[in-house]
Amino acid sequence: MKRYATLLSLLLSSATALGLWYLYTDQRPFQEPIRIGILHSFTGTMTLSERPVADAMKLAVEEINAAGGLLGRPLEAIEADGRSDWPTFAREAERLITQEQVAALFGCWNSGCRKRVKAVVERHNHLLFYPVQYEGLEQSPNIIYLGAAPNQQIIPAVKWALDNLGQRLFLVGSDSIFPHTANAIIRDLSSALGGEIVGEYYLPLGGHQVDKLVEEISKTRPNVILNTITGDSNISFFRALRRAGISTEQIPTLSFSIDENMLEFIGLPQVAGDYAAWNYFESIENGANQAFIERFRKRYSAGRRITDPMEAGYLAVQLWAAAVREAHTANVEVVRSMILNQAFDAPSGMVYVDPISRHLWKTPRIGRINSEGDFDIVWSAGRPSQPNPYPLSRNRAEWNRFLDQLQRRWQGNWQAPKATTP
């Protein structure tokens, strides 16, 4: 009897050890896939911007699988449609975590959607990789921010505009958190550097009634338009500018969300000569970028364009995979710590995860749209900038009060109710 008890004890100990080995190394039998969630808008006003980012993420997944997967297991991407709507993003994030059991989430574009998903990943102590430039004023232990912080896009671009395009600025954006916050940052900087804000106007998210806006621009005659409109509203805006006879030579526009893909939908005659601020442009000349472009076009089509958020989406999956390899597990808590050690020789140049802010060190750049639909890089910082999500023009408490005031104005949301938008 004693011998049977000893044998049973050994069997239980072996089973426990085997279970722990599977738990901490993720070397599962039968090649069980590691699942990740790709959460973007495949319908609605943000589709033109977000669908290509999902394509870049899927390219990274396919490349990882072609190289043998992760920890001896294939990687499986589960796509979810946020439908350009923040409640849907929140519901889909919850489903991906609780039902699909994904190891990480990759996605969001609009900041209102990110804010709602942020609450979900923090409640579940999970992990979101966010690939888009944004307004800052946020840090979360559950988010890796791969797009530009304000000091890596908005601030250097406005300084450049004041020096090179003129002091009279007209601010236009969608009536949501990113444009309002970006314009508050721009107002602070303009005041400090001697600029003048001659107009400020907001469109409903997805809105296309732009005639009144263009009238205001015609009346005020700024030196430059600083544009934070998101989504397909940009198509109506730029076409209306040209119909009103406002050319890029007369009043150039510097945009913070217009990329290579959007140019084709707006139409090159409408935007050639205007500017955009990003960290990545398809026109960057280095071997890593050329190889990335070739791989992407081979996978999808020869005519496809690549944008800053697409490069960031691709990087997000590769950086996460590097952390999984180093940790020898896809366990969320372990990877969330290990990701802070990662760097990557990206198409845009070397990037690093900043362990304090959880944003990337990235190189700010400004491009001018040419007649071929590319961006000629007219300015670059020359090296990666340390991210600072909280601009120094106000302290953190003041910025938090600013956000609270916006949210109260919008009845607890992160964009204006359409009925109250001018």
C-alpha positions in Angstrom: 0.0 0.0 0.0 2.8 2.3 0.9 4.5 1.6 -2.5 1.3 2.6 -4.3 1.1 5.8 -2.3 4.6 6.6 -3.2 4.0 5.9 -6.9 0.9 8.1 -6.9 2.8 10.9 -5.3 5.5 10.7 -7.9 2.9 10.7 -10.7 1.2 13.8 -9.2 4.5 15.6 -8.8 5.4 14.9 -12.4 2.1 16.1 -13.7 2.4 19.3 -11.7 5.9 19.9 -13.0 4.8 19.3 -16.5 1.9 21.6 -16.1 4.2 24.4 -14.7 6.6 23.8 -17.6 3.8 24.3 -20.1 2.5 27.4 -18.2 5.8 29.2 -18.0 7.4 28.2 -21.4 4.2 28.0 -23.4 5.5 24.9 -25.2 2.0 23.4 -25.7 1.4 20.0 -27.3 -0.3 19.7 -30.7 1.0 23.1 -31.8 -1.8 25.0 -30.2 -1.6 28.5 -31.7 -0.9 31.7 -29.7 -3.8 34.1 -30.4 -3.5 37.9 -30.7 -6.4 40.3 -31.4 -6.3 42.8 -34.2 -8.9 45.5 -33.3 -9.5 48.1 -36.0 -12.3 49.7 -38.0 -13.3 47.7 -41.1 -16.5 49.7 -41.5 -17.4 53.3 -40.9 -15.6 56.7 -41.3 -12.2 55.4 -40.2 -12.1 52.4 -42.5 -9.8 54.1 -45.1 -7.2 54.8 -42.3 -7.5 51.6 -40.2 -7.9 48.7 -42.6 -4.3 49.2 -44.0 -2.9 49.1 -40.5 -4.5 45.7 -39.9 -2.9 44.5 -43.2 0.5 45.5 -42.0 -0.1 43.7 -38.7 -1.1 40.5 -40.5 2.1 40.7 -42.6 4.1 40.6 -39.4 2.1 37.6 -38.2 2.7 35.8 -41.5 6.5 36.5 -41.4 6.7 35.2 -37.9 4.9 32.0 -38.8 7.1 31.6 -41.9 10.1 31.7 -39.6 8.8 28.9 -37.4 6.2 30.8 -35.2 6.8 31.6 -31.6 8.0 29.1 -29.0 7.3 26.3 -31.5 3.7 27.4 -31.9 1.9 29.2 -34.8 0.7 32.7 -34.3 -3.1 33.3 -35.1 -4.5 36.7 -35.6 -8.2 37.2 -34.6 -9.7 40.2 -36.3 -12.5 42.3 -34.8 -14.3 45.3 -36.3 -14.6 48.4 -34.1 -16.9 49.9 -36.7 -15.5 53.4 -36.1 -17.4 53.5 -32.9 -16.0 53.6 -29.3 -18.7 51.4 -27.6 -18.1 48.7 -30.2 -14.3 48.9 -29.7 -14.9 48.4 -25.9 -17.2 45.4 -26.5 -14.9 43.8 -29.0 -11.9 44.3 -26.7 -13.8 42.6 -23.9 -14.7 39.7 -26.2 -11.2 39.2 -27.6 -9.8 39.0 -24.0 -12.5 36.9 -22.3 -13.8 34.7 -25.1 -11.0 34.5 -27.7 -8.3 34.4 -25.0 -5.8 36.5 -26.9 -2.3 37.1 -25.6 -2.3 40.8 -26.6 -4.5 43.4 -28.4 -3.2 45.4 -31.4 -5.3 48.3 -32.6 -7.4 51.5 -32.2 -7.0 54.8 -34.1 -9.2 57.5 -32.6 -8.3 58.4 -29.1 -11.9 58.1 -27.9 -11.8 54.4 -28.9 -8.4 54.0 -27.3 -9.7 55.5 -24.0 -12.5 53.0 -23.9 -10.2 50.0 -24.7 -7.8 51.3 -22.1 -10.4 50.8 -19.4 -11.0 47.2 -20.6 -7.3 46.2 -20.7 -6.6 47.8 -17.3 -9.6 46.0 -15.8 -8.3 42.7 -17.1 -4.6 43.6 -16.5 -4.1 42.9 -20.2 -2.0 44.5 -22.9 -2.8 46.9 -25.8 -0.3 48.0 -28.6 -1.5 51.3 -29.9 0.0 52.2 -33.4 -1.1 55.8 -34.0 0.3 59.3 -33.2 -1.9 61.0 -30.6 -2.5 63.9 -28.2 -0.5 62.5 -25.3 -1.6 63.2 -21.7 -1.7 59.5 -21.0 0.4 56.7 -19.6 -0.9 53.2 -18.8 1.0 50.1 -17.6 -1.3 48.2 -19.9 -0.5 50.1 -23.1 2.5 50.3 -25.4 2.3 53.5 -27.5 4.0 53.1 -30.8 2.8 56.4 -32.4 4.3 59.8 -31.8 3.9 61.6 -28.5 3.3 65.4 -28.9 7.0 66.2 -28.6 7.7 63.8 -31.5 5.1 65.2 -33.9 2.9 68.2 -33.0 5.5 70.4 -31.2 8.4 70.1 -33.7 6.0 70.5 -36.6 4.4 73.7 -35.2 7.9 75.2 -34.5 8.9 74.4 -38.1 5.7 75.9 -39.5 6.1 79.1 -37.6 9.7 79.4 -38.9 9.0 78.4 -42.5 5.4 79.0 -43.3 4.3 82.0 -41.3 3.0 83.2 -37.9 -0.8 83.3 -38.6 -2.3 79.9 -37.9 -5.8 78.5 -38.5 -6.6 75.4 -36.5 -9.1 72.8 -37.9 -9.9 69.4 -36.5 -12.5 66.8 -35.8 -14.7 67.5 -32.7 -13.0 65.0 -30.5 -10.2 64.6 -27.9 -7.1 64.4 -30.2 -7.8 67.7 -32.2 -8.9 69.6 -29.1 -5.9 68.6 -27.1 -3.5 69.1 -30.1 -4.8 72.6 -30.6 -4.4 73.4 -26.9 -0.8 72.3 -27.2 -0.5 74.4 -30.4 -2.0 77.5 -28.7 0.5 77.2 -25.8 3.4 76.9 -28.2 2.2 79.6 -30.5 1.8 82.0 -27.6 5.4 81.3 -26.5 6.9 81.7 -29.9 5.0 84.8 -31.1 2.5 83.1 -33.4 -1.2 84.2 -33.8 -4.2 81.9 -33.9 -6.6 83.5 -36.4 -9.3 80.8 -36.4 -10.3 77.5 -34.8 -13.0 75.2 -36.2 -14.2 71.6 -35.5 -16.1 69.2 -37.7 -18.2 66.3 -36.3 -16.3 63.0 -36.5 -17.2 61.7 -39.9 -18.8 65.1 -40.9 -18.7 66.4 -44.5 -20.4 69.8 -44.2 -17.3 72.0 -44.7 -18.5 75.1 -46.5 -18.7 77.2 -43.4 -15.2 76.2 -42.4 -13.8 77.1 -45.8 -15.6 80.5 -45.6 -13.8 81.2 -42.3 -10.4 80.3 -43.8 -11.1 82.6 -46.8 -12.0 85.5 -44.5 -9.1 85.1 -42.1 -6.4 84.4 -44.7 -3.9 82.5 -42.4 -0.3 81.8 -43.4 -0.9 78.1 -42.8 -3.7 75.7 -41.8 -2.9 73.2 -39.1 -5.1 70.2 -39.7 -6.1 67.5 -37.2 -9.2 66.2 -39.0 -9.3 62.4 -38.9 -10.9 59.9 -41.2 -12.6 60.5 -44.6 -13.8 64.0 -43.6 -10.4 65.1 -45.0 -11.6 64.3 -48.5 -14.5 66.8 -48.3 -12.2 69.4 -46.6 -9.4 69.5 -49.2 -11.8 69.4 -52.2 -13.7 72.3 -50.7 -10.5 74.3 -50.3 -9.7 73.9 -53.9 -13.2 74.7 -55.1 -13.0 78.0 -53.1 -9.8 78.8 -54.9 -7.5 78.4 -51.9 -4.4 76.8 -53.4 -1.4 75.3 -51.6 0.7 78.2 -52.8 -1.6 80.7 -51.2 -2.4 78.9 -47.9 -0.6 75.5 -47.4 -1.9 72.9 -45.0 0.2 71.0 -42.5 -1.7 67.8 -41.5 -1.2 65.4 -38.6 -3.3 62.6 -39.9 -3.0 62.7 -43.7 -0.9 59.8 -45.0 0.1 58.2 -48.3 -3.2 56.1 -48.4 -5.4 59.1 -47.8 -3.8 61.1 -50.6 -5.1 58.8 -53.2 -8.7 59.1 -52.0 -8.5 62.9 -51.7 -6.9 63.2 -55.1 -3.3 64.4 -55.8 -4.3 67.7 -57.5 -6.1 68.7 -54.3 -3.1 68.2 -52.0 0.2 68.4 -53.9 2.4 71.0 -52.2 0.8 70.6 -48.8 2.7 69.1 -45.8 2.3 66.4 -43.1 4.2 65.5 -40.0 5.0 61.9 -39.2 7.9 59.7 -38.0 7.7 57.4 -41.0 7.3 58.2 -44.7 7.3 55.6 -47.5 10.0 57.7 -49.2 12.7 57.1 -46.4 15.8 55.9 -48.1 17.4 53.0 -46.3 17.7 49.3 -46.8 15.3 48.2 -44.1 12.5 50.4 -45.5 13.0 49.3 -49.1 12.9 45.6 -48.0 9.8 46.3 -45.9 8.0 47.9 -48.9 9.0 45.1 -51.2 7.7 42.4 -48.8 4.4 44.3 -48.2 3.7 44.8 -51.9 4.6 41.2 -52.7 2.1 40.1 -50.1 -0.7 42.5 -51.1 -0.3 44.3 -54.4 2.3 46.4 -56.3 0.3 49.6 -56.0 -0.2 49.5 -52.2 1.1 52.4 -50.2 2.6 52.3 -46.7 2.0 54.8 -44.0 3.3 55.8 -40.5 0.6 53.9 -38.6 1.1 50.9 -40.8 4.8 50.8 -40.0 4.0 51.2 -36.3 1.4 48.4 -36.5 4.0 46.1 -38.1 6.5 47.1 -35.4 4.0 46.4 -32.7 3.7 42.8 -33.6 7.4 42.3 -34.1 8.3 44.0 -30.8 5.7 41.9 -28.9 7.1 38.7 -30.6 10.7 39.6 -29.6 9.5 40.0 -26.0 7.7 36.6 -26.1 10.9 35.0 -27.4 13.0 36.6 -24.7 10.5 35.7 -22.0 10.0 32.1 -23.3 6.2 32.7 -22.7 3.3 34.6 -24.1 2.0 35.2 -20.6 0.6 38.7 -20.5 2.1 39.8 -17.2 5.6 38.5 -18.1 5.5 40.0 -21.6 4.3 43.3 -20.3 7.5 43.6 -18.3 9.8 42.1 -21.0 8.5 44.5 -23.7 10.2 47.4 -21.9 13.6 46.0 -22.9 12.9 45.9 -26.6 14.5 47.8 -29.6 14.0 47.3 -33.3 15.8 48.3 -36.5 12.7 49.6 -38.1 12.0 50.9 -41.6 11.9 54.4 -40.1 15.2 53.8 -38.3 16.1 52.4 -34.9 13.3 52.6 -32.3 13.3 51.9 -28.6 10.6 51.2 -26.0 11.0 53.9 -23.3 10.7 51.9 -20.0 9.2 54.9 -18.1 6.6 56.2 -20.5 6.0 53.0 -22.5 6.2 55.1 -25.7 8.8 54.6 -28.4 11.8 56.7 -29.0 11.2 57.9 -32.6 12.5 60.4 -35.1 10.2 63.4 -36.0 10.0 64.3 -39.7 8.0 66.6 -42.0 7.2 65.8 -45.6 5.9 67.8 -48.5 3.4 66.1 -50.9 4.8 65.9 -54.5 3.0 65.3 -57.7 3.7 61.5 -57.6 1.8 61.1 -54.3 5.0 60.7 -52.2 6.3 62.9 -49.4 9.6 64.7 -50.0 11.2 64.9 -46.5 11.9 68.6 -45.9 12.9 68.4 -42.3 14.1 65.7 -39.9 15.2 65.7 -36.3 18.0 63.4 -37.4 17.8 61.0 -34.5 15.2 59.4 -32.2 13.6 61.8 -29.7 12.8 60.7 -26.1 9.0 60.6 -25.8 7.2 63.0 -23.4 3.5 62.4 -23.4 2.9 65.5 -21.1 4.0 68.8 -22.8 5.9 71.1 -20.5 3.7 74.1 -21.2 1.4 72.9 -18.3 2.0 70.6 -15.4 0.3 67.2 -15.3 -2.4 68.3 -12.9 -3.4 71.2 -15.3 -3.5 68.8 -18.3 -5.6 66.4 -16.3 -8.1 69.2 -15.5 -8.2 70.1 -19.2 -9.2 66.5 -20.1 -11.8 66.4 -17.3 -13.3 69.6 -18.7 -13.5 68.2 -22.2 -15.2 65.0 -20.9 -17.7 66.9 -18.8 -18.5 69.1 -21.8 -19.2 66.0 -23.9 -21.4 64.2 -21.2 -18.7 61.7 -20.3 -17.6 60.9 -23.8 -14.4 61.7 -25.8 -16.1 63.4 -28.7 -18.8 66.0 -29.1 -22.4 64.9 -29.5 -23.3 65.6 -33.1 -26.4 67.6 -32.1 -24.2 70.2 -30.4 -21.4 70.4 -32.9 -21.3 73.7 -34.9 
